[in-house]
Amino acid sequence: MIGIGGITQKKQLYQTAANENYRNIFVQSVLKFLNKHDIAGITLDWYDGLNNNGSNLIALLDKFDEQFAKTTYTLGITVPG
């Protein structure tokens, strides 16, 4: 598993999640990376929780779910309580 996001990458992740085209490109890029490097999956670290950009997070998770359902990859998520 690899981690994506966190406090140092939150701006980029939030911008990606906010745009449907960026979400599609991001998910396809992640799939290619996982396949190329034989990695089991990813963990998204959504630093600000659901209060900020929560609907964008859900849209991103939906896109990952749609694509990961066709694979054996694992998707994890970390959000603050």
KAKA-V509405 format. One record per run of one state. SS is the DSSP state (~ for helix, > for strand, _ for the rest). FROM is the first residue (numbers start at 1). LEN is the number of residues. Records with the same first field share a line. If there is no record, write none. Layout:
# KAKA-V509405
SS->FROM-LEN  FROM-LEN
This chain:
# KAKA-V509405
_->1-1  6-4  18-2  38-3  47-7  69-5  80-2
>->2-4  41-6  74-6
~->10-8  20-18  54-15
